[in-house]
Amino acid sequence: MAARTPPAVRLGRTAIAAFAVYLISPTIAYYIETPLPRRVPALVLAAAVVALYIAAGCTGPRGPWHRWAVGVMALLVYLPLPALGEWWAASGVFLAAMALGVLPRPYPVPAFLLVAVAETVKSILLGDDLAGGLSWTLSVSVAAIPLAGLTHFAETARILYLTRIEFAKAEVAAQRARAMRELEGILGSRLDAIAEQGHRVVAGMDGDAEIVRKELNTLLDITRESQREMRGFAHREQRLPSEKPGDQK
């Protein structure tokens, strides 16, 4: 059975989803009150933006598809802008956060700076002066950085959880290796003792019966001791943890 996702990872993912919904909620509230020709596509696109960010921010490890997700997010942020108007500009927060929180190194900082430039240009094209454009870019950055931080937190928690599993596997493997060496020592020494005692019994077969009986009793004692040691080893082996910890959901 798959192991349950640890609390830190679930907390990070929940925080990502909650903060993303919080950031997009004013935009959604505005478009709910707009006339129908723009309402439906705006709400669908807003849901797509949030869903894409959550999907990218809550999955790892970072790979090629995350770069494609950033490209898709850029299209969702900038292409609908002429049709949806100025209120759609707030979606740029998600692109900036995705640039910082989702892209693998060394892309986050250059991509974030590129988004910042694009946001400044966008604000100027929408009618702001340079000061207004820079102010808007600062607002986008201030909102995007905590969202990106939550994304990094969730990914770091996931990596630490997987690292702990790997350490546990390595420890179990080391314990089993020590157990195998111990078993080899037990079997080797006891079998040597049994073989030596057996040679003595065979050598004394033509001698005094009492001596043979004593040798046989000694052989039986060695055999019983070997049996006790093997049972003790088996019990210790059963207490070792499993080498197959559950996979994370």
Steps between C-alpha positions, in 0.01 A plus 500: 500500500621852426609695806304804598653829394674656804335799673765755393448419132122508532517827692717660231272388221191619685663838558587529130141427398351733762730792420452455125122511542534805724708685239260427216180561702475879429537431128232228513269726702539776245426279199197343670343845488598572138262441205473151357714542186812531716389325818519137392840504324648712780386259770616198300842656443530601864426145607758375249766736638445384857478133403820520294691664782380249758581209268850632435569615853384181672688249290866407488774447422540798273528387141451603138122517528532775760672720242213431260256589780666840537461557126132407514456732800655788302245442223214494752624822660574714194292378205154562658601846623366701201161329523463482878634843588704646782360278774662198336841658567496355853559153358861603439564421867470129420748520215751683720449248782535209260825644363646507852340193653468243224782542250815295567835671540648714350180639346298650794672837545541587127142393430369703794687810380359447150147480644566817703600686183194364319274612785646851492448523123148360537411758762628783280303368202189498718543873562733538799810715496844357580457555874163329489645212300781451750252519787287233336804279445591537867145399597519191280837405651379547857205268434699246295792449739293350790322269255834389358628456857210268582576305184865461602392395850278222367772376264765510774274306736443239228873466433579469873234231534643301210853548636389361836362194322830451318693527826266244657557263209877540532485433875289187451739377233795555735322315782425208272860490381618486862242229571626293207859531623386395848312202355804398301713514815249296702458233236871483424616461859226256599536282195875485555441394860245237397734365233791481744287325761372261235856403409567427867193277520603310189855464630375358832247255355732204568588618853317528830121536459488748785744729324296477179185583696663808651618612159149456359350696790747780433401494134132525597578790735674686217204431272249631758710812559513559124123461486453758780732746329319459167163559669637813667633621166164433332318702768738795458458481121120515535529823700689678221284761316380430148718600204190610307357819652184619334511741210380854546168594349 
